Amino acid sequence: VTVGYVEAFRAVESTFREAVVLANGKEINQSGTYLFFEGSVAKNPIEDEVSFTLVVAANTFVGENGAMSEVDKYRKRVLETPFDIKFKRCRGVSFENGSLYLVAIELAITINVKD
């Protein structure tokens, strides 16, 4: 269990170093990987589940440099990281940007706010 929001953010950010941290999906205007903080939910009085979304933007789903090959890479990376990052789900999204294929990977990490 990770201790604190700052440590959770650093764990996710260090696992996906190539991701650009954004506050708003409408800022995506080119291919790449983007990271968003989504919020948190209390699991019990001392533990929160902190949620992040990793968005892969590409010009194709399965072609060269396609979104789905990046999803495969990031899914494996979640398994290999020393941090307790959980893969929640993967889904297609749209931020009214018709020229890019966007895939959101929903991640979560549990923190202990007492320690």
Summary of the structure (lengths in Angstrom):
residues: 115
radius of gyration: 14.4
end to end distance: 10.1
largest distance: 46.7
contacts: 331
relative contact order: 0.27
helix: 24%
strand: 41%
